[in-house]
Amino acid sequence: MKKTLGKEKSWVAKKLSDAKFSKGFEDEYAKLSIGEQLAALRLHANLTQAQVAKKVGTTASAVSRYENADYDRYELQTLRKIVEACGGKIKIVVAPTGKGKAA
């Protein structure tokens, strides 16, 4: 018998309902998202990592680290410099999680 979508929770939905898994997933997604956004912005500006590094006053390897999804030591000032060197702007959103009061 063929299963229909929507009647049962998907594996991902089940995993995301676990608070610890969900937090880890969100953290990893945020890191991946920053690196991907930086690389996309740089490519949209038709710049190499070396060109961005020269504008920012750093090395191409530092720019590469910031574009890497495994990197998790971002500094806001450096992010701003890289983004502005590529003709972009940073937008930070602070929002409640919807889970009520903080612990």
N, CA, C and O atoms as CSV, one atom per row, in Angstrom:
chain,resi,resn,atom,element,x,y,z
A,1,MET,N,N,0.820,-1.173,0.000
A,1,MET,CA,C,0.000,0.000,0.000
A,1,MET,C,C,0.874,1.250,0.000
A,1,MET,O,O,1.853,1.320,0.743
A,2,LYS,N,N,0.540,2.209,-0.803
A,2,LYS,CA,C,1.309,3.433,-0.959
A,2,LYS,C,C,1.026,4.393,0.200
A,2,LYS,O,O,-0.128,4.659,0.535
A,3,LYS,N,N,2.111,4.909,0.808
A,3,LYS,CA,C,1.959,5.893,1.877
A,3,LYS,C,C,1.668,7.256,1.259
A,3,LYS,O,O,2.226,7.619,0.224
A,4,THR,N,N,0.810,7.979,1.895
A,4,THR,CA,C,0.535,9.334,1.421
A,4,THR,C,C,1.272,10.332,2.290
A,4,THR,O,O,1.393,10.148,3.502
A,5,LEU,N,N,1.761,11.382,1.669
A,5,LEU,CA,C,2.479,12.411,2.398
A,5,LEU,C,C,1.522,13.179,3.294
A,5,LEU,O,O,0.358,13.388,2.952
A,6,GLY,N,N,2.023,13.587,4.423
A,6,GLY,CA,C,1.231,14.412,5.315
A,6,GLY,C,C,0.555,13.644,6.439
A,6,GLY,O,O,0.242,14.228,7.477
A,7,LYS,N,N,0.322,12.356,6.259
A,7,LYS,CA,C,-0.359,11.584,7.308
A,7,LYS,C,C,0.596,11.224,8.435
A,7,LYS,O,O,0.187,11.147,9.593
A,8,GLU,N,N,1.845,11.006,8.112
A,8,GLU,CA,C,2.842,10.664,9.117
A,8,GLU,C,C,3.913,11.739,9.110
A,8,GLU,O,O,4.216,12.336,8.078
A,9,LYS,N,N,4.479,11.970,10.285
A,9,LYS,CA,C,5.573,12.932,10.368
A,9,LYS,C,C,6.779,12.381,9.609
A,9,LYS,O,O,7.094,11.195,9.696
A,10,SER,N,N,7.436,13.249,8.876
A,10,SER,CA,C,8.651,12.828,8.190
A,10,SER,C,C,9.762,12.624,9.218
A,10,SER,O,O,9.647,13.064,10.362
A,11,TRP,N,N,10.815,11.967,8.811
A,11,TRP,CA,C,11.955,11.736,9.681
A,11,TRP,C,C,12.508,13.062,10.170
A,11,TRP,O,O,12.821,13.210,11.351
A,12,VAL,N,N,12.629,14.025,9.268
A,12,VAL,CA,C,13.167,15.342,9.631
A,12,VAL,C,C,12.253,16.038,10.634
A,12,VAL,O,O,12.732,16.599,11.619
A,13,ALA,N,N,10.969,16.008,10.400
A,13,ALA,CA,C,10.021,16.639,11.318
A,13,ALA,C,C,10.118,16.018,12.710
A,13,ALA,O,O,10.064,16.725,13.716
A,14,LYS,N,N,10.260,14.698,12.762
A,14,LYS,CA,C,10.403,14.018,14.054
A,14,LYS,C,C,11.684,14.462,14.757
A,14,LYS,O,O,11.677,14.752,15.954
A,15,LYS,N,N,12.773,14.513,14.011
A,15,LYS,CA,C,14.047,14.919,14.585
A,15,LYS,C,C,14.001,16.371,15.059
A,15,LYS,O,O,14.531,16.692,16.123
A,16,LEU,N,N,13.377,17.243,14.281
A,16,LEU,CA,C,13.311,18.658,14.641
A,16,LEU,C,C,12.412,18.914,15.854
A,16,LEU,O,O,12.508,19.969,16.482
A,17,SER,N,N,11.558,17.976,16.182
A,17,SER,CA,C,10.715,18.144,17.362
A,17,SER,C,C,11.508,17.903,18.648
A,17,SER,O,O,11.044,18.248,19.735
A,18,ASP,N,N,12.696,17.315,18.532
A,18,ASP,CA,C,13.589,17.134,19.673
A,18,ASP,C,C,14.380,18.434,19.869
A,18,ASP,O,O,15.089,18.865,18.960
A,19,ALA,N,N,14.264,19.056,21.037
A,19,ALA,CA,C,14.865,20.373,21.299
A,19,ALA,C,C,16.376,20.396,21.077
A,19,ALA,O,O,16.900,21.337,20.480
A,20,LYS,N,N,17.078,19.372,21.552
A,20,LYS,CA,C,18.536,19.333,21.411
A,20,LYS,C,C,18.939,19.219,19.942
A,20,LYS,O,O,19.840,19.924,19.488
A,21,PHE,N,N,18.278,18.341,19.204
A,21,PHE,CA,C,18.566,18.190,17.786
A,21,PHE,C,C,18.253,19.482,17.049
A,21,PHE,O,O,19.050,19.939,16.230
A,22,SER,N,N,17.103,20.071,17.333
A,22,SER,CA,C,16.658,21.290,16.668
A,22,SER,C,C,17.654,22.428,16.883
A,22,SER,O,O,17.974,23.156,15.942
A,23,LYS,N,N,18.145,22.588,18.109
A,23,LYS,CA,C,19.123,23.642,18.412
A,23,LYS,C,C,20.403,23.412,17.628
A,23,LYS,O,O,20.941,24.349,17.037
A,24,GLY,N,N,20.896,22.188,17.612
A,24,GLY,CA,C,22.107,21.864,16.861
A,24,GLY,C,C,21.926,22.103,15.375
A,24,GLY,O,O,22.817,22.628,14.707
A,25,PHE,N,N,20.771,21.716,14.862
A,25,PHE,CA,C,20.466,21.914,13.443
A,25,PHE,C,C,20.461,23.402,13.109
A,25,PHE,O,O,21.055,23.817,12.114
A,26,GLU,N,N,19.799,24.201,13.930
A,26,GLU,CA,C,19.730,25.644,13.689
A,26,GLU,C,C,21.108,26.284,13.743
A,26,GLU,O,O,21.415,27.153,12.926
A,27,ASP,N,N,21.939,25.874,14.683
A,27,ASP,CA,C,23.300,26.408,14.794
A,27,ASP,C,C,24.124,26.084,13.552
A,27,ASP,O,O,24.792,26.958,13.000
A,28,GLU,N,N,24.075,24.829,13.114
A,28,GLU,CA,C,24.837,24.422,11.929
A,28,GLU,C,C,24.317,25.113,10.673
A,28,GLU,O,O,25.105,25.522,9.820
A,29,TYR,N,N,23.007,25.246,10.553
A,29,TYR,CA,C,22.413,25.917,9.398
A,29,TYR,C,C,22.836,27.380,9.348
A,29,TYR,O,O,23.108,27.914,8.273
A,30,ALA,N,N,22.893,28.024,10.504
A,30,ALA,CA,C,23.295,29.433,10.544
A,30,ALA,C,C,24.734,29.593,10.070
A,30,ALA,O,O,25.036,30.522,9.321
A,31,LYS,N,N,25.627,28.703,10.496
A,31,LYS,CA,C,27.021,28.771,10.053
A,31,LYS,C,C,27.112,28.559,8.551
A,31,LYS,O,O,27.803,29.300,7.853
A,32,LEU,N,N,26.421,27.555,8.062
A,32,LEU,CA,C,26.423,27.256,6.633
A,32,LEU,C,C,25.875,28.441,5.855
A,32,LEU,O,O,26.410,28.815,4.811
A,33,SER,N,N,24.824,29.014,6.364
A,33,SER,CA,C,24.165,30.123,5.695
A,33,SER,C,C,25.097,31.333,5.573
A,33,SER,O,O,25.139,31.968,4.519
A,34,ILE,N,N,25.836,31.658,6.622
A,34,ILE,CA,C,26.739,32.810,6.577
A,34,ILE,C,C,27.807,32.596,5.518
A,34,ILE,O,O,28.044,33.474,4.689
A,35,GLY,N,N,28.448,31.444,5.539
A,35,GLY,CA,C,29.501,31.159,4.557
A,35,GLY,C,C,28.987,31.189,3.131
A,35,GLY,O,O,29.627,31.756,2.245
A,36,GLU,N,N,27.829,30.578,2.908
A,36,GLU,CA,C,27.242,30.571,1.561
A,36,GLU,C,C,26.883,31.981,1.105
A,36,GLU,O,O,27.102,32.343,-0.051
A,37,GLN,N,N,26.331,32.772,2.019
A,37,GLN,CA,C,25.962,34.136,1.669
A,37,GLN,C,C,27.190,34.979,1.325
A,37,GLN,O,O,27.157,35.771,0.383
A,38,LEU,N,N,28.265,34.811,2.084
A,38,LEU,CA,C,29.492,35.560,1.798
A,38,LEU,C,C,30.057,35.187,0.432
A,38,LEU,O,O,30.427,36.063,-0.350
A,39,ALA,N,N,30.123,33.896,0.146
A,39,ALA,CA,C,30.645,33.440,-1.143
A,39,ALA,C,C,29.769,33.933,-2.295
A,39,ALA,O,O,30.284,34.382,-3.319
A,40,ALA,N,N,28.457,33.849,-2.131
A,40,ALA,CA,C,27.538,34.296,-3.183
A,40,ALA,C,C,27.671,35.789,-3.424
A,40,ALA,O,O,27.665,36.234,-4.571
A,41,LEU,N,N,27.792,36.569,-2.352
A,41,LEU,CA,C,27.943,38.017,-2.487
A,41,LEU,C,C,29.244,38.358,-3.202
A,41,LEU,O,O,29.269,39.222,-4.078
A,42,ARG,N,N,30.323,37.677,-2.826
A,42,ARG,CA,C,31.624,37.912,-3.469
A,42,ARG,C,C,31.572,37.575,-4.948
A,42,ARG,O,O,32.072,38.331,-5.781
A,43,LEU,N,N,30.969,36.443,-5.274
A,43,LEU,CA,C,30.865,36.047,-6.682
A,43,LEU,C,C,29.970,37.001,-7.459
A,43,LEU,O,O,30.249,37.302,-8.620
A,44,HIS,N,N,28.905,37.476,-6.839
A,44,HIS,CA,C,28.004,38.454,-7.473
A,44,HIS,C,C,28.762,39.750,-7.791
A,44,HIS,O,O,28.475,40.422,-8.781
A,45,ALA,N,N,29.729,40.086,-6.938
A,45,ALA,CA,C,30.542,41.290,-7.144
A,45,ALA,C,C,31.706,41.033,-8.104
A,45,ALA,O,O,32.504,41.928,-8.380
A,46,ASN,N,N,31.792,39.802,-8.605
A,46,ASN,CA,C,32.879,39.411,-9.517
A,46,ASN,C,C,34.256,39.650,-8.909
A,46,ASN,O,O,35.160,40.164,-9.567
A,47,LEU,N,N,34.398,39.273,-7.654
A,47,LEU,CA,C,35.665,39.438,-6.958
A,47,LEU,C,C,36.228,38.080,-6.557
A,47,LEU,O,O,35.484,37.137,-6.284
A,48,THR,N,N,37.543,37.999,-6.527
A,48,THR,CA,C,38.204,36.804,-6.007
A,48,THR,C,C,38.400,36.984,-4.503
A,48,THR,O,O,38.255,38.087,-3.976
A,49,GLN,N,N,38.726,35.899,-3.825
A,49,GLN,CA,C,39.013,36.001,-2.397
A,49,GLN,C,C,40.210,36.920,-2.169
A,49,GLN,O,O,40.236,37.670,-1.193
A,50,ALA,N,N,41.197,36.868,-3.056
A,50,ALA,CA,C,42.381,37.730,-2.930
A,50,ALA,C,C,42.014,39.209,-3.081
A,50,ALA,O,O,42.544,40.059,-2.365
A,51,GLN,N,N,41.116,39.511,-4.005
A,51,GLN,CA,C,40.697,40.901,-4.198
A,51,GLN,C,C,39.945,41.425,-2.971
A,51,GLN,O,O,40.158,42.560,-2.544
A,52,VAL,N,N,39.077,40.602,-2.416
A,52,VAL,CA,C,38.343,40.996,-1.211
A,52,VAL,C,C,39.330,41.192,-0.065
A,52,VAL,O,O,39.242,42.169,0.679
A,53,ALA,N,N,40.265,40.266,0.072
A,53,ALA,CA,C,41.260,40.345,1.142
A,53,ALA,C,C,42.052,41.649,1.057
A,53,ALA,O,O,42.311,42.288,2.077
A,54,LYS,N,N,42.430,42.039,-0.143
A,54,LYS,CA,C,43.191,43.275,-0.329
A,54,LYS,C,C,42.358,44.486,0.106
A,54,LYS,O,O,42.877,45.394,0.756
A,55,LYS,N,N,41.077,44.501,-0.250
A,55,LYS,CA,C,40.193,45.602,0.133
A,55,LYS,C,C,40.001,45.673,1.649
A,55,LYS,O,O,39.891,46.757,2.221
A,56,VAL,N,N,39.964,44.508,2.286
A,56,VAL,CA,C,39.695,44.417,3.722
A,56,VAL,C,C,40.970,44.580,4.549
A,56,VAL,O,O,40.915,44.970,5.715
A,57,GLY,N,N,42.107,44.283,3.943
A,57,GLY,CA,C,43.376,44.342,4.674
A,57,GLY,C,C,43.678,43.060,5.413
A,57,GLY,O,O,44.204,43.075,6.526
A,58,THR,N,N,43.339,41.938,4.776
A,58,THR,CA,C,43.590,40.624,5.374
A,58,THR,C,C,44.133,39.700,4.283
A,58,THR,O,O,44.579,40.166,3.234
A,59,THR,N,N,44.095,38.415,4.529
A,59,THR,CA,C,44.605,37.444,3.557
A,59,THR,C,C,43.446,36.716,2.871
A,59,THR,O,O,42.324,36.677,3.376
A,60,ALA,N,N,43.751,36.149,1.716
A,60,ALA,CA,C,42.745,35.357,0.993
A,60,ALA,C,C,42.333,34.144,1.822
A,60,ALA,O,O,41.180,33.717,1.761
A,61,SER,N,N,43.259,33.590,2.592
A,61,SER,CA,C,42.908,32.426,3.419
A,61,SER,C,C,41.922,32.817,4.525
A,61,SER,O,O,41.084,32.005,4.917
A,62,ALA,N,N,42.013,34.043,5.027
A,62,ALA,CA,C,41.053,34.506,6.041
A,62,ALA,C,C,39.665,34.637,5.425
A,62,ALA,O,O,38.672,34.265,6.050
A,63,VAL,N,N,39.588,35.165,4.205
A,63,VAL,CA,C,38.305,35.280,3.515
A,63,VAL,C,C,37.751,33.882,3.255
A,63,VAL,O,O,36.556,33.640,3.425
A,64,SER,N,N,38.611,32.977,2.847
A,64,SER,CA,C,38.207,31.593,2.606
A,64,SER,C,C,37.625,30.960,3.867
A,64,SER,O,O,36.609,30.268,3.805
A,65,ARG,N,N,38.268,31.197,5.008
A,65,ARG,CA,C,37.759,30.664,6.286
A,65,ARG,C,C,36.345,31.163,6.556
A,65,ARG,O,O,35.482,30.391,6.975
A,66,TYR,N,N,36.105,32.450,6.319
A,66,TYR,CA,C,34.787,33.019,6.570
A,66,TYR,C,C,33.730,32.442,5.640
A,66,TYR,O,O,32.548,32.426,5.982
A,67,GLU,N,N,34.141,31.970,4.468
A,67,GLU,CA,C,33.205,31.367,3.517
A,67,GLU,C,C,32.998,29.879,3.778
A,67,GLU,O,O,32.145,29.252,3.150
A,68,ASN,N,N,33.767,29.314,4.695
A,68,ASN,CA,C,33.705,27.892,5.000
A,68,ASN,C,C,32.570,27.607,5.982
A,68,ASN,O,O,32.457,28.267,7.015
A,69,ALA,N,N,31.739,26.634,5.659
A,69,ALA,CA,C,30.588,26.281,6.504
A,69,ALA,C,C,31.007,25.744,7.872
A,69,ALA,O,O,30.212,25.784,8.811
A,70,ASP,N,N,32.227,25.247,8.004
A,70,ASP,CA,C,32.692,24.705,9.278
A,70,ASP,C,C,33.232,25.782,10.220
A,70,ASP,O,O,33.491,25.507,11.391
A,71,TYR,N,N,33.400,26.993,9.717
A,71,TYR,CA,C,33.941,28.079,10.539
A,71,TYR,C,C,32.870,28.599,11.478
A,71,TYR,O,O,31.722,28.779,11.071
A,72,ASP,N,N,33.233,28.844,12.738
A,72,ASP,CA,C,32.230,29.321,13.691
A,72,ASP,C,C,32.750,30.416,14.617
A,72,ASP,O,O,32.217,30.613,15.709
A,73,ARG,N,N,33.778,31.119,14.190
A,73,ARG,CA,C,34.349,32.169,15.031
A,73,ARG,C,C,34.239,33.535,14.354
A,73,ARG,O,O,35.181,34.328,14.367
A,74,TYR,N,N,33.093,33.787,13.772
A,74,TYR,CA,C,32.883,35.043,13.068
A,74,TYR,C,C,32.984,36.230,14.022
A,74,TYR,O,O,32.526,36.172,15.163
A,75,GLU,N,N,33.593,37.306,13.530
A,75,GLU,CA,C,33.622,38.567,14.257
A,75,GLU,C,C,32.826,39.563,13.434
A,75,GLU,O,O,33.025,39.683,12.226
A,76,LEU,N,N,31.933,40.269,14.088
A,76,LEU,CA,C,31.037,41.177,13.394
A,76,LEU,C,C,31.796,42.226,12.591
A,76,LEU,O,O,31.409,42.528,11.462
A,77,GLN,N,N,32.856,42.783,13.140
A,77,GLN,CA,C,33.618,43.813,12.436
A,77,GLN,C,C,34.232,43.257,11.140
A,77,GLN,O,O,34.209,43.924,10.106
A,78,THR,N,N,34.766,42.064,11.198
A,78,THR,CA,C,35.360,41.452,9.998
A,78,THR,C,C,34.279,41.095,8.991
A,78,THR,O,O,34.458,41.303,7.791
A,79,LEU,N,N,33.156,40.557,9.466
A,79,LEU,CA,C,32.036,40.266,8.566
A,79,LEU,C,C,31.609,41.533,7.827
A,79,LEU,O,O,31.413,41.520,6.612
A,80,ARG,N,N,31.467,42.627,8.579
A,80,ARG,CA,C,31.050,43.896,7.987
A,80,ARG,C,C,32.037,44.349,6.917
A,80,ARG,O,O,31.627,44.775,5.837
A,81,LYS,N,N,33.326,44.260,7.205
A,81,LYS,CA,C,34.350,44.671,6.237
A,81,LYS,C,C,34.269,43.843,4.955
A,81,LYS,O,O,34.328,44.388,3.853
A,82,ILE,N,N,34.134,42.533,5.105
A,82,ILE,CA,C,34.055,41.650,3.933
A,82,ILE,C,C,32.804,41.956,3.118
A,82,ILE,O,O,32.866,42.079,1.895
A,83,VAL,N,N,31.679,42.077,3.798
A,83,VAL,CA,C,30.412,42.348,3.107
A,83,VAL,C,C,30.469,43.685,2.385
A,83,VAL,O,O,30.064,43.773,1.226
A,84,GLU,N,N,30.959,44.718,3.040
A,84,GLU,CA,C,31.045,46.039,2.414
A,84,GLU,C,C,32.034,46.053,1.253
A,84,GLU,O,O,31.817,46.759,0.269
A,85,ALA,N,N,33.119,45.281,1.355
A,85,ALA,CA,C,34.088,45.183,0.267
A,85,ALA,C,C,33.456,44.581,-0.984
A,85,ALA,O,O,33.899,44.831,-2.105
A,86,CYS,N,N,32.414,43.785,-0.769
A,86,CYS,CA,C,31.699,43.144,-1.880
A,86,CYS,C,C,30.469,43.955,-2.307
A,86,CYS,O,O,29.696,43.511,-3.155
A,87,GLY,N,N,30.292,45.132,-1.724
A,87,GLY,CA,C,29.167,45.980,-2.097
A,87,GLY,C,C,27.858,45.621,-1.426
A,87,GLY,O,O,26.791,46.008,-1.903
A,88,GLY,N,N,27.921,44.889,-0.331
A,88,GLY,CA,C,26.709,44.469,0.364
A,88,GLY,C,C,26.533,45.172,1.686
A,88,GLY,O,O,27.296,46.071,2.040
A,89,LYS,N,N,25.515,44.749,2.411
A,89,LYS,CA,C,25.269,45.270,3.756
A,89,LYS,C,C,24.843,44.121,4.647
A,89,LYS,O,O,24.283,43.127,4.184
A,90,ILE,N,N,25.116,44.273,5.927
A,90,ILE,CA,C,24.735,43.258,6.907
A,90,ILE,C,C,23.401,43.659,7.515
A,90,ILE,O,O,23.164,44.823,7.836
A,91,LYS,N,N,22.548,42.677,7.661
A,91,LYS,CA,C,21.262,42.870,8.326
A,91,LYS,C,C,21.175,41.833,9.436
A,91,LYS,O,O,21.200,40.631,9.169
A,92,ILE,N,N,21.075,42.285,10.660
A,92,ILE,CA,C,20.989,41.380,11.803
A,92,ILE,C,C,19.556,41.404,12.309
A,92,ILE,O,O,18.967,42.468,12.497
A,93,VAL,N,N,19.008,40.227,12.525
A,93,VAL,CA,C,17.650,40.116,13.036
A,93,VAL,C,C,17.709,39.430,14.389
A,93,VAL,O,O,18.247,38.330,14.518
A,94,VAL,N,N,17.157,40.083,15.384
A,94,VAL,CA,C,17.050,39.498,16.709
A,94,VAL,C,C,15.570,39.288,16.958
A,94,VAL,O,O,14.786,40.237,16.913
A,95,ALA,N,N,15.186,38.051,17.218
A,95,ALA,CA,C,13.767,37.735,17.375
A,95,ALA,C,C,13.577,36.680,18.446
A,95,ALA,O,O,14.457,35.849,18.671
A,96,PRO,N,N,12.436,36.711,19.105
A,96,PRO,CA,C,12.163,35.668,20.106
A,96,PRO,C,C,11.946,34.321,19.407
A,96,PRO,O,O,11.574,34.252,18.235
A,97,THR,N,N,12.192,33.265,20.169
A,97,THR,CA,C,12.028,31.923,19.603
A,97,THR,C,C,10.585,31.465,19.637
A,97,THR,O,O,10.230,30.481,18.988
A,98,GLY,N,N,9.756,32.165,20.381
A,98,GLY,CA,C,8.368,31.748,20.504
A,98,GLY,C,C,8.153,30.699,21.582
A,98,GLY,O,O,7.071,30.124,21.701
A,99,LYS,N,N,9.199,30.457,22.366
A,99,LYS,CA,C,9.121,29.424,23.404
A,99,LYS,C,C,8.854,30.016,24.783
A,99,LYS,O,O,8.982,29.324,25.793
A,100,GLY,N,N,8.488,31.280,24.828
A,100,GLY,CA,C,8.182,31.890,26.124
A,100,GLY,C,C,9.388,32.559,26.730
A,100,GLY,O,O,10.270,33.037,26.016
A,101,LYS,N,N,9.429,32.593,28.048
A,101,LYS,CA,C,10.499,33.275,28.774
A,101,LYS,C,C,11.807,32.513,28.688
A,101,LYS,O,O,11.837,31.287,28.581
A,102,ALA,N,N,12.900,33.287,28.738
A,102,ALA,CA,C,14.243,32.703,28.732
A,102,ALA,C,C,14.505,31.981,30.042
A,102,ALA,O,O,13.959,32.342,31.084
A,103,ALA,N,N,15.332,30.974,29.978
A,103,ALA,CA,C,15.657,30.193,31.184
A,103,ALA,C,C,16.649,30.922,32.040
A,103,ALA,O,O,17.042,30.421,33.093
